[in-house]
Amino acid sequence: GYGHAAPSTDGGKVFCMVYALLGIPLTLVMFQSLGERINTFVKYLLHRIKKCLGMRRVEVSMANMVTIGFFSCISTLCIGAAAFSYYEHWSFFHAYYYCFITLTTIGFGDYVALQKDEALQNKPQYVAFSFVYILTGLTVIGAFLNLVVLRFMTMNAEDEKRDAEHRALLTR
């Protein structure tokens, strides 16, 4: 986490550990599921766009999906960086770094939003934006990571199939 809030009592620490044991896997499953749904929708949308443009090959390849996912991640990070740069008075680079560290769930705590000028009490629109941005960003990053994992799995399966075919040819 970001290090500015931690349980101080033994009971609080036990509760935190139990909550994390249940909450972290459920959260991962939720973002995985949302990511899969987003990828399914994007694939459908891209198929329709290709069809409307009259393209001969309307099937959506894994490369198409990974490319769209990559640019979606970059766009999400840039939008967040622009907003946090403005609200927190950070450089764009430092705001981008904050977004990356936050959305990849690293959370070092060297940059923490909503800590200046009593932002939690005085800037409800900024608090709402931060909340929505982080949830949306986690979903977008999760969708992209889902695609990358699927790509590696299919590459591994293709390699194994090719190796098996090669071994079969050698044993003839």
Contacts in CASP RR format, 6 or more apart in sequence:
PFRMAT RR
TARGET T0000
AUTHOR 0000-0000-0000
METHOD contacts of the structure
MODEL  1
GYGHAAPSTDGGKVFCMVYALLGIPLTLVMFQSLGERINTFVKYLLHRIK
KCLGMRRVEVSMANMVTIGFFSCISTLCIGAAAFSYYEHWSFFHAYYYCF
ITLTTIGFGDYVALQKDEALQNKPQYVAFSFVYILTGLTVIGAFLNLVVL
RFMTMNAEDEKRDAEHRALLTR
1 107 0 8 1.000
1 109 0 8 1.000
2 107 0 8 1.000
2 108 0 8 1.000
2 109 0 8 1.000
2 112 0 8 1.000
3 109 0 8 1.000
4 109 0 8 1.000
4 112 0 8 1.000
4 115 0 8 1.000
7 13 0 8 1.000
7 15 0 8 1.000
7 16 0 8 1.000
31 138 0 8 1.000
31 139 0 8 1.000
31 142 0 8 1.000
32 142 0 8 1.000
32 146 0 8 1.000
34 139 0 8 1.000
34 142 0 8 1.000
34 143 0 8 1.000
35 139 0 8 1.000
35 142 0 8 1.000
35 143 0 8 1.000
35 146 0 8 1.000
36 143 0 8 1.000
36 146 0 8 1.000
38 139 0 8 1.000
38 140 0 8 1.000
38 143 0 8 1.000
39 65 0 8 1.000
39 143 0 8 1.000
39 146 0 8 1.000
39 147 0 8 1.000
42 65 0 8 1.000
42 68 0 8 1.000
42 69 0 8 1.000
42 143 0 8 1.000
43 60 0 8 1.000
43 65 0 8 1.000
46 60 0 8 1.000
46 64 0 8 1.000
46 65 0 8 1.000
46 68 0 8 1.000
47 58 0 8 1.000
47 59 0 8 1.000
47 60 0 8 1.000
50 57 0 8 1.000
50 58 0 8 1.000
50 60 0 8 1.000
51 58 0 8 1.000
62 147 0 8 1.000
62 150 0 8 1.000
62 151 0 8 1.000
62 154 0 8 1.000
65 147 0 8 1.000
66 144 0 8 1.000
66 147 0 8 1.000
66 148 0 8 1.000
66 151 0 8 1.000
69 140 0 8 1.000
69 143 0 8 1.000
69 144 0 8 1.000
69 147 0 8 1.000
70 144 0 8 1.000
72 140 0 8 1.000
72 143 0 8 1.000
72 144 0 8 1.000
73 140 0 8 1.000
73 141 0 8 1.000
73 144 0 8 1.000
76 99 0 8 1.000
76 103 0 8 1.000
76 136 0 8 1.000
76 137 0 8 1.000
76 140 0 8 1.000
76 141 0 8 1.000
77 96 0 8 1.000
77 99 0 8 1.000
77 100 0 8 1.000
77 103 0 8 1.000
78 96 0 8 1.000
79 133 0 8 1.000
80 95 0 8 1.000
80 96 0 8 1.000
80 99 0 8 1.000
80 133 0 8 1.000
81 92 0 8 1.000
81 95 0 8 1.000
81 96 0 8 1.000
81 98 0 8 1.000
81 99 0 8 1.000
82 92 0 8 1.000
82 95 0 8 1.000
83 95 0 8 1.000
83 129 0 8 1.000
83 133 0 8 1.000
84 90 0 8 1.000
84 95 0 8 1.000
84 98 0 8 1.000
84 99 0 8 1.000
84 113 0 8 1.000
85 91 0 8 1.000
85 92 0 8 1.000
85 94 0 8 1.000
85 95 0 8 1.000
87 113 0 8 1.000
87 119 0 8 1.000
87 123 0 8 1.000
87 126 0 8 1.000
88 95 0 8 1.000
88 98 0 8 1.000
88 111 0 8 1.000
88 113 0 8 1.000
88 116 0 8 1.000
89 116 0 8 1.000
90 98 0 8 1.000
90 111 0 8 1.000
94 111 0 8 1.000
95 111 0 8 1.000
97 111 0 8 1.000
98 111 0 8 1.000
98 113 0 8 1.000
101 107 0 8 1.000
101 108 0 8 1.000
101 109 0 8 1.000
101 111 0 8 1.000
102 134 0 8 1.000
103 134 0 8 1.000
103 137 0 8 1.000
103 138 0 8 1.000
103 140 0 8 1.000
103 141 0 8 1.000
104 141 0 8 1.000
105 138 0 8 1.000
113 119 0 8 1.000
113 130 0 8 1.000
114 120 0 8 1.000
114 123 0 8 1.000
114 126 0 8 1.000
114 127 0 8 1.000
114 130 0 8 1.000
117 123 0 8 1.000
119 126 0 8 1.000
119 127 0 8 1.000
120 127 0 8 1.000
END
